Amino acid sequence: MKIPKRFLFAGVFFVLAAALSYESIVLEYVPVSGILLWLALDLFLLSIAYLFNLPQIFGKRSDGSRPFFLAIIWTPWLLTTQLVFWLQNSFSRANVYQKVAEGLYLGRRCHREELPPDVEVVVDLTAEFVTNKYIYHACDVRCLPVLDGSVPHDLEEFTRLVTETEHQSRPIYVHCANGSGRGAMFVIALLLRREVTDNLDEAINLVTRQRPQVRLNAEQYAFLQRAINPSGSQRDALKG
């Protein structure tokens, strides 16, 4: 079995944390060494979060906000993440979103003006980003924090949100950071729950045709297999 991607992330973050900690000790310029140590702390916490799949370490609430003290603790990492996200979108030619099925869209984290014009419900799968306050006030927002490149911490919570969304008649926008992994998992499960497709691979192919950048890693695929088919047929498993 392949090593889950999040374990690799955990290892990388731990090594970076150790390296920055060492640099902060040998540097004589206190302001810079302090910033390096701050970032090292964030990276160490990230290594723990990824090792044990703990998205709650970011403290994201159900309304998409984050406590102020946690925002301060995570400032170096959040600024780094925002910069990387901005650079990705500045040079990417990919669409913000794609329509996967009638009334169902999959895309990246975006501003209110970038949302599909008819969307009324937003499902946010990011753990690292807070929900845009304008989107929160304009739409019915559901948050399920998931670490980037990982899977939901709680299988039951995931299936419960899919179930709650199944009969939603209003147009839905599902997103993670880039709309290629975490958000895709939710859309795939929702397609199966609504019986738009008959099996997991068919659902993945449908989503990938509509949004080519979708790439599920091995752990995400296995998670969907458990969520969709723990014991019986794929179309019936989420009905519990």
C-alpha positions in Angstrom: 0.0 0.0 0.0 1.3 3.4 -0.9 2.2 5.8 1.9 -0.6 8.4 2.3 0.4 11.7 0.9 -0.3 13.4 4.2 2.5 11.3 5.9 4.9 12.7 3.3 3.7 16.2 4.1 4.2 15.5 7.8 7.8 14.5 7.2 8.6 17.5 5.0 7.1 19.9 7.5 9.0 18.3 10.4 12.3 18.5 8.5 11.7 22.2 7.6 10.7 23.0 11.2 14.0 21.4 12.5 16.0 23.3 9.9 14.4 26.7 10.7 14.7 26.1 14.4 18.5 25.5 13.9 18.8 28.6 11.8 17.0 30.7 14.4 19.4 29.6 17.0 22.6 30.3 15.1 21.4 33.7 13.7 22.5 36.6 15.8 19.9 39.0 14.4 17.0 38.6 16.9 14.1 39.9 14.7 14.9 37.5 11.9 15.6 34.6 14.2 12.3 35.3 16.0 10.3 35.1 12.7 12.1 31.9 11.7 11.3 30.3 15.1 7.7 31.4 14.7 7.4 29.8 11.3 9.2 26.7 12.6 6.5 26.4 15.3 3.8 26.5 12.6 5.6 23.9 10.6 6.0 21.6 13.6 2.3 21.9 14.4 1.5 21.2 10.7 3.6 18.0 10.9 1.6 16.8 13.8 -1.7 17.8 12.1 -0.8 15.9 9.0 0.6 12.9 10.8 -2.7 12.4 12.8 -5.1 14.1 10.3 -6.1 16.9 12.6 -7.6 19.7 10.5 -9.1 21.2 13.7 -5.6 22.4 14.6 -6.4 25.4 12.4 -9.4 26.2 14.5 -11.8 26.9 11.7 -15.4 27.2 12.9 -18.6 26.0 11.3 -19.2 29.5 10.1 -15.8 29.6 8.3 -14.1 32.0 10.8 -11.1 31.4 13.0 -10.4 32.6 16.6 -8.1 35.6 16.7 -5.5 34.0 18.9 -5.1 31.1 16.4 -4.9 33.5 13.5 -2.0 35.1 15.3 -0.3 31.7 16.0 -0.7 30.7 12.4 0.2 34.1 10.8 3.6 33.0 9.2 2.1 29.9 7.6 -1.2 31.6 6.6 0.7 34.4 4.9 2.9 31.8 3.1 -0.2 29.9 2.0 -1.9 33.1 0.8 1.1 34.1 -1.2 1.4 30.6 -2.9 -2.4 30.6 -3.6 -2.1 34.1 -5.2 0.8 33.1 -7.3 -0.9 29.9 -8.5 -4.0 31.8 -9.6 -2.0 34.7 -11.2 -0.3 32.3 -13.6 -3.0 29.6 -14.0 -5.2 29.6 -17.0 -7.6 27.2 -15.4 -11.2 28.2 -15.0 -12.3 29.3 -11.5 -15.1 26.6 -11.6 -16.8 24.1 -13.8 -20.4 23.0 -13.9 -20.4 19.3 -13.1 -24.2 18.6 -13.1 -27.4 20.7 -13.1 -27.1 23.1 -10.2 -23.8 21.7 -9.0 -20.4 23.4 -9.5 -16.9 22.5 -8.5 -14.1 25.1 -8.3 -11.4 26.8 -6.3 -11.7 29.2 -3.4 -12.9 32.5 -4.9 -14.3 35.9 -4.3 -18.0 36.6 -4.3 -18.0 38.1 -7.7 -16.3 35.0 -9.1 -19.1 32.6 -8.0 -21.5 31.2 -10.5 -24.3 33.8 -10.7 -27.1 31.5 -9.5 -25.3 29.9 -6.5 -27.0 30.0 -3.2 -25.2 27.3 -1.2 -21.5 27.0 -0.7 -19.7 24.0 0.6 -16.2 24.9 1.9 -13.7 22.0 2.3 -10.6 24.1 3.2 -9.1 24.0 6.7 -6.4 26.6 6.1 -8.5 29.5 4.7 -11.3 31.3 6.4 -14.6 31.7 4.4 -14.9 35.0 2.6 -17.2 37.1 4.7 -19.1 38.4 1.7 -19.8 34.9 0.6 -20.9 33.9 4.1 -23.4 36.7 4.2 -24.7 36.2 0.7 -24.9 32.4 0.7 -25.8 29.4 2.9 -22.3 28.2 3.8 -21.4 24.7 5.0 -17.9 24.1 6.2 -16.1 20.8 6.6 -12.4 21.5 7.3 -10.0 19.1 5.5 -6.2 19.3 5.3 -4.8 19.9 1.8 -4.1 16.6 0.1 -5.8 14.7 2.9 -9.2 13.2 3.7 -11.9 14.3 6.2 -11.1 13.5 9.8 -14.5 12.1 10.5 -16.2 9.8 8.0 -19.6 10.1 9.6 -19.4 13.9 9.5 -18.6 13.8 5.8 -21.4 11.4 4.9 -23.8 13.5 7.0 -23.0 16.6 5.1 -23.4 14.8 1.8 -26.8 13.5 3.0 -27.8 17.0 4.0 -26.8 18.4 0.6 -28.4 15.6 -1.4 -31.9 17.0 -1.5 -30.8 20.7 -1.7 -32.8 22.2 -4.6 -30.7 25.4 -4.7 -27.6 25.7 -6.8 -24.4 24.5 -5.0 -20.8 25.6 -5.3 -18.3 23.1 -3.8 -14.7 24.2 -3.3 -11.4 23.5 -1.6 -8.3 25.6 -2.4 -7.8 24.7 -6.0 -10.9 22.5 -6.7 -8.9 19.5 -7.5 -8.9 17.1 -4.5 -10.9 17.8 -1.4 -13.8 19.5 -3.2 -13.8 16.8 -5.9 -14.2 14.1 -3.2 -17.4 15.8 -2.0 -18.8 16.3 -5.5 -18.1 12.7 -6.4 -19.9 11.4 -3.3 -22.8 13.7 -4.0 -23.2 12.5 -7.6 -23.4 8.9 -6.3 -25.8 9.8 -3.6 -28.1 11.6 -6.2 -27.6 8.5 -8.5 -26.3 10.7 -11.3 -23.7 7.9 -11.8 -23.7 4.2 -11.0 -20.3 3.7 -9.5 -17.2 5.4 -8.1 -15.0 5.3 -11.2 -17.9 6.6 -13.4 -18.4 9.5 -11.0 -14.6 10.3 -11.0 -14.5 10.2 -14.8 -17.5 12.6 -15.0 -15.9 15.1 -12.7 -12.5 14.8 -14.4 -14.1 15.4 -17.8 -15.7 18.6 -16.6 -12.7 19.8 -14.5 -9.5 18.2 -15.9 -7.3 19.3 -13.0 -9.1 17.0 -10.6 -6.6 14.5 -9.2 -7.5 12.2 -6.3 -4.6 10.6 -4.4 -4.7 7.0 -3.2 -5.9 7.9 0.3 -8.7 10.1 -1.1 -9.8 7.3 -3.4 -9.8 4.8 -0.6 -11.7 7.2 1.6 -14.4 7.5 -1.0 -14.6 3.7 -1.3 -15.2 3.5 2.5 -17.7 6.4 2.4 -19.6 5.1 -0.6 -19.4 1.3 -0.1 -18.6 0.2 3.4 -20.6 -3.0 3.1 -23.1 -2.9 0.3 -23.7 -1.4 -3.1 -22.1 1.9 -3.9 -25.4 3.6 -4.5 -27.0 2.5 -1.3 -24.1 2.9 1.1 -24.6 6.6 1.8 -28.2 6.2 2.8 -27.6 5.2 6.4 
